Each structure stands twice: as C-alpha cells, then as structure tokens.
Amino acid sequence: MKDTIIEAAKVLKAGGVILYPTDTIWGIGCDATNAEAVAKVFALKRRDEAKSLVLLAADLDMVARYIREVPQMAIQLVEVNDAPMTIIYPDAVGVAPNAVAEDGSVGIRIPLNEDCVDLCRRLGRPVVSTSANISGEPAPKKFADIPEEIRGAVDFIVDPKLEKGSTGRASQIIKVAVDGQIQIIRA
C-alpha cells in the first residue's frame, strides 16, 4: 500500500493532480505551493477561483511553515482533537496565491489518517484537499461515487483500498484569529 502513496507523492512533486481518500471524503489533491497545479484543480472542479481550498499538513510543524503566526488556541485545538477538523488560519505564507482566501487566510487540516500524513511528509509540503466532485454536486463518500469525468481527468488515483480510513463526512471547520478568538464555520 505504501507504493501507491510513494507514487502519488511523485505525481504531486511533478505538478500533477491526484484523486485520493482522506480522513473525511475522497479528495482531489495537488501541491498546495504550486499555483499551476492549484489552477488545474479549480478547472477540474469548475470551481470559482475566488473560493479558497482546504490543505492537509502532516503536523503542526508543517502548519507553522505556512502560517505567519500560528495562534496558541489553534495549537490547543489540534492537540485535543479526535475528529476531522479544519482550522482556518490567518496570514498564510508560501502557499500558492490561488489556494488562499481573499483575506489571506487558509484552511488547514492535520488528517487523522496515516496515509494522508505520509503523503504530506513525502511531498514535504501541504496537499490541497477538495472534494472529488464538480462544484455544486454532492461530495463523494466512497470511490464508487466519484464521477467518471473526475476519475478520467486526474494524473493518478490512489488505491481505493485505502478509503477504509475515511469517515464519509466533511470535517468541522473552525476559524481561529491571532488573538485566539474562534468562530465555528461548520460543526
């Protein structure tokens, strides 16, 4: 099974787009620091580029490399977290500009799935994680739900056997300000 993660990381490093199971649902992914790859993801999903994307990071150290100042409250939330949780951090740095919201923030999740963590580590950077669907359509809970249009347009598909670690539900989303104030966006 590690071979499929190694190959996925190679595709990401080369600027490709992958289809992969996350700790929540199936995602379309690319290197979050590569603006051309991010543009491919937006085009594939037919998603408005004004919308931001969620990124996956291997750990808090990786998060800290892409956020100017990680709020202490965010660190505490990550440390006690036992369910998929995306945190919207202020002031992203080093991420492709088209992966960042207009206000400079970015949503990052440390996945509760070792295969996704391994993928991020092998790439050495965050991985885009957006649902494997055309914008406005239902998000696929399992591989069989992914439209053929999406499957045929990516550069690599991670072995569907790895979807066993997916919950089939989108993550909760919490916005954390530098001063520690939190806002629940999606419970």
C-alpha positions, 0 to 999 in steps of 0.5 A: 500500500505504501507504493501507491502513496510513494507514487502519488507523492511523485505525481504531486512533486511533478505538478500533477493532480491526484484523486485520493481518500482522506480522513473525511471524503475522497479528495482531489489533491495537488501541491498546495505551493504550486499555483499551476497545479492549484489552477488545474484543480479549480478547472477540474472542479469548475470551481470559482477561483475566488473560493479558497481550498482546504490543505492537509499538513502532516503536523503542526510543524508543517502548519507553522511553515505556512502560517505567519503566526500560528495562534496558541488556541489553534495549537490547543485545538489540534492537540485535543482533537479526535475528529476531522477538523479544519482550522482556518488560519490567518496570514498564510505564507508560501502557499500558492496565491490561488489556494488562499482566501481573499483575506489571506487566510487558509484552511488547514487540516492535520488528517487523522489518517496515516496515509494522508500524513505520509503523503504530506511528509513525502511531498514535504509540503501541504496537499490541497484537499477538495472534494472529488466532485464538480462544484455544486454536486454532492461530495463523494463518500466512497470511490464508487461515487466519484464521477467518471469525468473526475476519475478520467481527468486526474494524473493518478488515483490512489488505491481505493483500498485505502478509503477504509480510513475515511469517515464519509463526512466533511470535517468541522471547520473552525476559524481561529484569529491571532488573538485566539478568538474562534468562530465555528464555520461548520460543526 
